[in-house]
Amino acid sequence: MRIHTTVVALLAGLATLGSAQAADFYERDGTTLGFNVDGMAGAFSTREDYLGEGGKKWREAFVHGVLVGKTRAGNGELYGGLGAIAQGSWGDGDAGGYTTGRERDIDLEDAYLGWRSAGGLLDFSFGRQQFQLGDGFLIAGDRINLGKGLDVLGVDVDRGGAYYLAAKKSFGNTAILRVDPDGPLRGDAFWLQSDNPYHQDTELGGLNVEYVSETHGTLGLSWMKVLDVDKGTGLGIFDRRDGMRITSVRGQGSLGVENLFLSFEYVDQRGGSTDVKNDADAWTVEGGWTFADLPWSPTLNYRHARFSADKAGTARNEAFDPLFFGLSRGLGTWFQGEVAANYAGPANSGNKVDRLELTLSPRTDLSVTLQYWDIKSIGDGAELDGREIDLFAFWQINDNFTFVPLLGLYEPRGGDVKALQGNDRRNVYLQAVLLFNF
């Protein structure tokens, strides 16, 4: 449980991180001020890369500090946060060519205010902050952090690098209303404005309703609409999301069965304001079981996910738009395969993915996971098929530091990814990441 808490707090980076983890340095008459520092540092190496250059070695790091406070206000409390982030990349740049290793950046990361009622019924906040929907299948913060690697294409999508660590996670502007009455129902109304050049400053609004059972799990229904996209900017790959309507239904929990884990989600994408309308979908199902009575409490998990692909000869766009997906409850959710998702492709569009996962917990402060990935392209898109095996561990050194080493073996199988790699050899990928939180 301690490892799970660290992963959620440091990797998912929810908007409540600052207020939940901050060390208070002032407290008087219901007013508190605190400061939290978190970050990551990582070293990475690949035998092959996806520029045909024969491998990369690079390093990434970021430090994020946020000042948070709260005070009594009416029948509730006023709260807020103001934080900055410093990040950088060194060495050759990443294996996908998104960074050059010469990125350095210091920027505003948090600037939000909010008010929550005393009983927790209402919570309204606005400003620069993070937001996650469900377990991040569609929205897990604004996480894509490209660097200067694509400058050679004549486009500026630089967000400061630290690409793998996804240092920046906050949306440029938000307005979020959370409603949580007594009983199993809760909901959200949200407006999100990205200032990420990769996402072409996408703006969207949505509603979310969830049925939450402490014993059985959560069922959720969400509806969103993309309100605006800065068409033609950045890589220009998201012009068609403008005006798109998105519906999602999902569930996750144990159904009251100890040691069982089940999860599913289905997403439908329709319409849009461009001449070519969207008609795409994606779905995933997952099941796992923890053998609690066996040594090291092994957990075996299987997941299948499918993301629609564009079809040649139609007047519609059938390629699924993964929106703001990202890391939520561990590696592989929703960056699928450390090499495949981050460098080789594809990324949750035009493919189907099978994952088999085994996790062992030899100690309370250590978990070891083995993942097998089978990625197949579908439809008429690029042939980015591949297979991957990842072996990694989470070692919680103490309350402040967690160490995550990883070994990945990736086999390109599609013609297009072999061309990107420059050969059909297995790629050996190594990384070591240190997470910290104070």
C-alpha positions as MATLAB code, in Angstrom:
seq = 'MRIHTTVVALLAGLATLGSAQAADFYERDGTTLGFNVDGMAGAFSTREDYLGEGGKKWREAFVHGVLVGKTRAGNGELYGGLGAIAQGSWGDGDAGGYTTGRERDIDLEDAYLGWRSAGGLLDFSFGRQQFQLGDGFLIAGDRINLGKGLDVLGVDVDRGGAYYLAAKKSFGNTAILRVDPDGPLRGDAFWLQSDNPYHQDTELGGLNVEYVSETHGTLGLSWMKVLDVDKGTGLGIFDRRDGMRITSVRGQGSLGVENLFLSFEYVDQRGGSTDVKNDADAWTVEGGWTFADLPWSPTLNYRHARFSADKAGTARNEAFDPLFFGLSRGLGTWFQGEVAANYAGPANSGNKVDRLELTLSPRTDLSVTLQYWDIKSIGDGAELDGREIDLFAFWQINDNFTFVPLLGLYEPRGGDVKALQGNDRRNVYLQAVLLFNF';
ca = [
       0.000    0.000    0.000;
       2.866    2.435    0.729;
       4.286    1.836   -2.759;
       0.881    2.372   -4.337;
       0.457    5.667   -2.471;
       3.831    6.917   -3.663;
       3.116    6.008   -7.271;
      -0.243    7.766   -7.210;
       1.127   10.882   -5.521;
       4.283   11.287   -7.566;
       3.396    9.835  -10.944;
      -0.244   10.707  -11.310;
       0.348   14.190   -9.895;
      -3.256   14.976   -9.044;
      -4.265   18.556   -8.379;
      -4.565   17.847   -4.667;
      -0.925   16.812   -4.370;
       0.278   20.125   -3.008;
      -2.392   20.511   -0.340;
      -2.271   16.837    0.616;
       1.489   16.496    0.952;
       2.699   19.976    1.857;
       4.598   20.544    5.094;
       2.836   23.391    6.910;
       5.106   26.188    8.124;
       2.331   28.529    9.299;
      -0.902   27.771   11.121;
      -3.098   30.226   12.993;
      -6.845   30.688   13.511;
      -7.793   28.275   10.733;
      -5.276   29.645    8.234;
      -2.397   27.428    7.081;
       0.451   27.808    4.641;
       2.626   24.962    3.405;
       5.261   24.159    0.841;
       5.796   20.941   -1.110;
       8.686   19.894   -3.337;
       8.570   16.877   -5.630;
      10.453   15.778   -8.707;
      12.208   13.067  -10.667;
      15.632   12.403  -12.138;
      16.340    9.705  -14.686;
      19.085    8.203  -16.849;
      18.145    6.423  -20.100;
      19.879    4.316  -22.733;
      18.722    2.534  -25.913;
      20.712    0.336  -28.269;
      18.477    1.499  -31.132;
      16.534    4.672  -31.765;
      13.745    5.722  -34.122;
      15.763    8.164  -36.170;
      17.941    5.440  -37.693;
      20.980    6.737  -35.804;
      21.795    3.621  -33.780;
      20.985    4.358  -30.160;
      20.813    7.168  -27.622;
      21.948    7.998  -24.091;
      20.344   10.872  -22.235;
      19.235   12.210  -18.860;
      16.146   14.092  -17.693;
      15.161   15.792  -14.447;
      12.671   18.189  -12.963;
      11.995   19.859   -9.612;
       8.526   21.149   -8.800;
       7.765   23.368   -5.819;
       4.338   24.642   -4.812;
       3.182   26.999   -2.056;
      -0.304   26.061   -0.857;
      -2.631   27.601    1.655;
      -6.159   27.569    3.004;
      -8.291   29.734    5.270;
     -11.832   29.777    6.573;
     -14.335   31.465    4.273;
     -18.054   31.402    4.888;
     -19.326   27.902    5.525;
     -16.185   26.357    4.100;
     -12.608   27.180    3.202;
     -10.738   29.099    0.560;
      -7.633   27.368   -0.794;
      -5.016   27.928   -3.466;
      -1.601   27.066   -4.811;
       1.249   28.817   -6.570;
       4.140   26.767   -7.909;
       6.982   26.658  -10.391;
       8.864   23.909  -12.178;
      12.448   23.638  -13.396;
      13.226   20.912  -15.937;
      15.822   19.854  -18.430;
      17.265   17.200  -20.760;
      20.936   16.337  -21.273;
      22.955   14.046  -23.521;
      21.843   12.787  -26.946;
      18.140   13.477  -26.543;
      15.473   10.774  -26.377;
      15.142    7.767  -28.681;
      12.132    9.205  -30.505;
      13.892   12.426  -31.430;
      11.516   14.700  -29.503;
      14.313   16.250  -27.448;
      17.893   17.170  -28.306;
      19.424   17.051  -24.825;
      19.813   20.840  -24.797;
      16.467   21.775  -23.229;
      16.371   23.864  -20.043;
      13.285   25.612  -18.721;
      11.840   27.274  -15.610;
       8.142   28.045  -15.776;
       4.956   28.583  -13.807;
       3.220   25.250  -13.125;
       0.489   25.980  -10.550;
      -1.670   29.075  -10.048;
      -5.125   28.190   -8.802;
      -7.769   29.290   -6.297;
     -10.712   27.350   -4.950;
     -13.460   27.153   -2.370;
     -14.906   24.012   -0.798;
     -17.903   23.769    1.495;
     -17.505   22.505    5.039;
     -19.217   19.191    4.359;
     -17.448   18.642    1.036;
     -20.618   18.956   -1.021;
     -19.195   21.621   -3.341;
     -15.650   22.288   -4.477;
     -15.019   24.927   -7.125;
     -11.539   25.844   -8.364;
     -10.081   27.733  -11.290;
      -6.691   28.609  -12.741;
      -3.599   26.666  -13.714;
      -3.927   23.181  -12.231;
      -4.107   19.474  -12.977;
      -7.212   17.418  -13.717;
      -7.753   13.689  -14.241;
     -10.809   11.814  -15.450;
     -11.194    8.206  -14.328;
      -7.860    6.422  -14.554;
      -6.469    8.624  -17.319;
      -7.680    6.795  -20.431;
      -8.743   10.175  -21.882;
      -7.527   12.863  -19.465;
      -4.602   12.562  -17.054;
      -3.339   16.140  -17.040;
      -1.610   17.961  -19.896;
       1.429   15.670  -19.911;
       3.119   15.669  -23.317;
       6.425   17.557  -22.914;
       8.255   17.785  -26.225;
      11.534   19.590  -26.689;
      13.522   21.009  -29.603;
      13.892   17.751  -31.534;
      11.172   18.617  -34.035;
      12.575   22.055  -34.835;
      14.118   20.445  -37.947;
      10.573   20.104  -39.303;
      10.061   23.842  -39.004;
       7.554   23.605  -36.142;
       7.866   24.869  -32.580;
       6.372   22.435  -30.069;
       9.046   22.913  -27.393;
       7.638   22.710  -23.867;
      10.953   22.419  -22.098;
      11.915   18.790  -22.608;
      12.019   16.180  -19.806;
       9.938   14.204  -22.293;
       9.793   10.775  -20.618;
       9.275   12.205  -17.140;
       6.399   14.352  -18.447;
       7.398   17.115  -16.077;
       4.628   19.639  -16.785;
       1.144   18.322  -16.052;
      -1.063   21.361  -15.411;
      -3.540   22.770  -17.892;
      -2.937   26.414  -18.731;
      -6.367   27.403  -17.412;
      -9.295   25.545  -15.875;
     -12.633   25.898  -14.134;
     -13.666   22.779  -12.198;
     -16.771   22.178  -10.101;
     -16.847   19.003   -8.020;
     -20.111   17.922   -6.382;
     -19.983   15.147   -3.765;
     -23.196   14.743   -1.724;
     -23.816   12.026    0.837;
     -24.507    8.781   -0.956;
     -22.980    6.914   -3.872;
     -23.279    9.628   -6.555;
     -20.709   12.338   -7.257;
     -19.943   14.505  -10.284;
     -17.752   17.066  -12.023;
     -18.278   19.904  -14.457;
     -15.035   21.060  -16.050;
     -13.539   23.457  -18.567;
      -9.926   22.845  -19.587;
      -7.677   25.061  -21.692;
      -4.335   23.632  -22.812;
      -1.404   25.921  -23.527;
       0.633   23.030  -24.913;
       1.777   23.658  -28.519;
       1.693   19.916  -29.219;
      -2.019   19.889  -28.351;
      -2.576   23.069  -30.383;
      -3.976   24.842  -27.294;
      -7.053   22.605  -27.241;
     -10.006   23.850  -25.196;
     -12.751   21.496  -24.029;
     -15.658   21.333  -21.600;
     -17.403   18.381  -20.062;
     -19.595   16.725  -17.462;
     -18.832   13.612  -15.420;
     -21.100   11.541  -13.165;
     -19.879    8.632  -11.040;
     -21.530    5.988   -8.887;
     -19.076    5.054   -6.143;
     -19.371    1.954   -3.973;
     -16.710    1.398   -1.322;
     -17.073   -2.372   -1.644;
     -17.811   -2.903   -5.346;
     -16.089   -0.085   -7.262;
     -16.922    2.907   -9.445;
     -19.079    3.371  -12.548;
     -18.617    6.574  -14.522;
     -20.307    8.350  -17.428;
     -18.715   11.398  -19.071;
     -19.572   13.721  -21.937;
     -17.189   16.275  -23.448;
     -16.953   18.627  -26.371;
     -13.828   20.185  -27.861;
     -14.612   23.902  -27.930;
     -11.592   25.214  -29.796;
      -8.305   24.165  -31.413;
      -5.611   26.429  -32.792;
      -5.757   24.887  -36.250;
      -2.605   24.576  -38.327;
      -0.193   25.211  -35.453;
       2.390   22.851  -34.024;
       2.319   19.555  -35.880;
      -1.214   20.260  -37.104;
      -2.366   16.731  -36.282;
      -5.345   17.678  -34.108;
      -7.234   20.073  -36.385;
     -10.105   17.590  -36.704;
     -10.735   17.419  -32.959;
     -12.276   20.918  -33.093;
     -15.988   20.580  -32.257;
     -15.705   16.837  -31.603;
     -18.136   15.312  -29.084;
     -16.870   12.554  -26.779;
     -18.849   10.112  -24.645;
     -17.213    7.722  -22.188;
     -18.602    4.959  -19.973;
     -16.270    3.147  -17.606;
     -16.064    0.999  -14.497;
     -13.399   -0.180  -12.099;
     -13.398   -2.208   -8.903;
     -13.663   -5.645   -7.333;
     -17.452   -6.288   -7.396;
     -17.054   -7.057   -3.708;
     -14.710  -10.010   -4.346;
     -11.490   -9.828   -2.359;
      -8.304  -10.013   -4.500;
     -10.223   -9.378   -7.756;
      -9.623   -6.341   -9.984;
     -11.803   -5.480  -12.991;
     -11.784   -2.461  -15.272;
     -13.375   -1.387  -18.536;
     -13.939    1.752  -20.580;
     -15.644    2.543  -23.875;
     -15.256    5.886  -25.674;
     -17.188    7.198  -28.669;
     -16.034   10.237  -30.685;
     -18.374   11.957  -33.138;
     -18.805   15.041  -35.274;
     -16.637   18.126  -35.397;
     -16.489   21.546  -37.035;
     -14.208   20.613  -39.943;
     -15.360   19.251  -43.296;
     -14.179   15.761  -42.337;
     -16.246   14.590  -39.347;
     -15.052   12.204  -36.650;
     -16.465    8.705  -36.256;
     -14.056    6.871  -33.949;
     -14.083    4.739  -30.828;
     -11.855    2.897  -28.373;
     -12.400    0.353  -25.648;
     -10.491   -1.616  -23.062;
     -11.179   -4.510  -20.681;
      -8.924   -5.649  -17.860;
      -8.944   -8.319  -15.190;
      -6.537   -9.218  -12.419;
      -6.225  -11.477   -9.414;
      -3.947  -11.280   -6.380;
      -2.895  -14.637   -4.929;
      -2.693  -13.224   -1.422;
      -1.953  -16.541    0.296;
       1.119  -17.301   -1.838;
       4.631  -16.045   -1.035;
       5.230  -12.486   -2.333;
       1.481  -12.099   -3.051;
       1.707  -12.402   -6.858;
      -0.804  -10.424   -8.922;
      -1.593  -11.617  -12.453;
      -3.300   -9.150  -14.766;
      -4.468   -9.214  -18.394;
      -5.680   -6.252  -20.441;
      -6.870   -5.768  -24.006;
      -7.324   -2.331  -25.574;
      -8.419   -1.372  -29.075;
      -8.293    2.073  -30.705;
      -9.969    2.617  -34.073;
      -7.988    3.507  -37.205;
      -8.811    5.696  -40.181;
     -10.246    3.921  -43.214;
      -9.182    4.798  -46.721;
     -11.929    5.826  -49.087;
     -14.387    7.186  -46.517;
     -15.507   10.771  -45.973;
     -14.996   10.526  -42.218;
     -12.072   10.348  -39.813;
     -12.154    7.009  -38.010;
      -8.770    7.424  -36.267;
      -9.231    7.574  -32.505;
      -7.974   10.765  -30.838;
      -6.344    9.811  -27.495;
      -6.746   13.375  -26.170;
      -4.846   13.962  -22.894;
      -4.151   10.359  -21.857;
      -1.332    9.705  -19.415;
       0.156    7.886  -16.462;
      -2.242    7.148  -13.622;
      -2.003    3.893  -11.644;
       1.408    2.671  -12.711;
       3.669    2.058  -15.696;
       1.656    0.954  -18.704;
      -1.418    3.046  -17.848;
      -1.830    4.607  -20.378;
       1.576    4.799  -22.034;
       1.562    1.229  -23.357;
       5.056   -0.248  -23.509;
       7.987    1.879  -22.418;
       9.674    1.741  -25.833;
       6.563    1.422  -27.998;
       4.464    4.202  -26.467;
       7.263    6.682  -25.832;
       9.522    6.288  -28.850;
       8.608    3.699  -31.502;
       4.850    4.223  -31.746;
       1.946    3.948  -31.969;
       0.240    5.866  -29.154;
      -3.346    4.740  -28.552;
      -4.680    5.221  -32.067;
      -5.029    2.764  -34.942;
      -3.918   -0.270  -32.989;
      -4.894   -3.054  -30.632;
      -2.784   -3.907  -27.610;
      -2.601   -6.966  -25.365;
      -0.762   -6.772  -22.056;
       0.024   -9.596  -19.633;
       1.451   -8.479  -16.293;
       2.848  -10.250  -13.232;
       3.697   -8.315  -10.055;
       5.488   -9.704   -7.002;
       5.875   -8.009   -3.611;
       8.782   -9.666   -1.779;
       8.771   -6.871    0.851;
       6.407   -4.123    1.932;
       8.750   -1.539    0.383;
       9.487   -3.410   -2.872;
       7.435   -4.586   -5.852;
       8.759   -6.227   -9.039;
       6.724   -6.318  -12.255;
       7.105   -8.187  -15.541;
       5.007   -6.997  -18.512;
       4.555   -8.566  -21.939;
       3.120   -6.390  -24.728;
       1.768   -7.417  -28.127;
       0.956   -4.366  -30.272;
      -0.744   -4.738  -33.651;
      -1.658   -1.949  -36.065;
      -5.133   -2.026  -37.588;
      -6.838   -0.221  -40.450;
      -4.980    1.678  -43.140;
      -2.464    3.534  -40.951;
       1.258    3.057  -40.482;
       2.566   -0.438  -39.740;
       3.905    0.044  -36.206;
       3.478   -3.495  -34.888;
       5.808   -4.594  -32.126;
       6.364   -6.812  -29.139;
       7.902   -5.733  -25.884;
       8.952   -7.150  -22.527;
       9.500   -4.782  -19.588;
      10.947   -5.734  -16.217;
      10.934   -3.063  -13.531;
      10.785   -2.523   -9.778;
       9.461    0.091   -7.379;
      11.687    0.334   -4.298;
      10.485    2.807   -1.706;
      13.766    3.710   -0.068;
      12.085    5.813    2.615;
       9.155    8.194    2.977;
      10.782   10.663    0.554;
      12.558    8.619   -2.139;
      11.484    5.855   -4.532;
      13.825    4.172   -7.037;
      12.496    2.661  -10.300;
      14.962    0.654  -12.464;
      13.704   -0.816  -15.735;
      14.918   -3.146  -18.485;
      12.966   -3.274  -21.736;
      13.336   -5.508  -24.810;
      11.470   -4.282  -27.875;
      11.079   -6.190  -31.168;
       9.901   -4.147  -34.179;
       7.533   -6.161  -36.373;
       5.798   -3.626  -38.633;
       7.410   -2.392  -41.829;
       7.184    1.288  -40.892;
       8.692    0.932  -37.438;
      11.528   -1.179  -38.889;
      12.202    1.670  -41.314;
      12.261    4.181  -38.442;
      14.657    2.001  -36.455;
      16.774    1.292  -39.518;
      16.822   -2.468  -38.904;
      14.759   -5.283  -37.405;
      16.968   -5.970  -34.373;
      15.644   -6.191  -30.833;
      16.152   -2.945  -29.003;
      17.581   -3.064  -25.462;
      16.270   -0.209  -23.335;
      17.549    0.717  -19.872;
      16.358    3.373  -17.499;
      16.780    4.299  -13.841;
      14.458    6.886  -12.308;
      14.540    8.399   -8.823;
      11.350    9.983   -7.477;
      11.340   12.301   -4.482;
       8.782   14.192   -2.457;
       9.217   16.487    0.548;
];
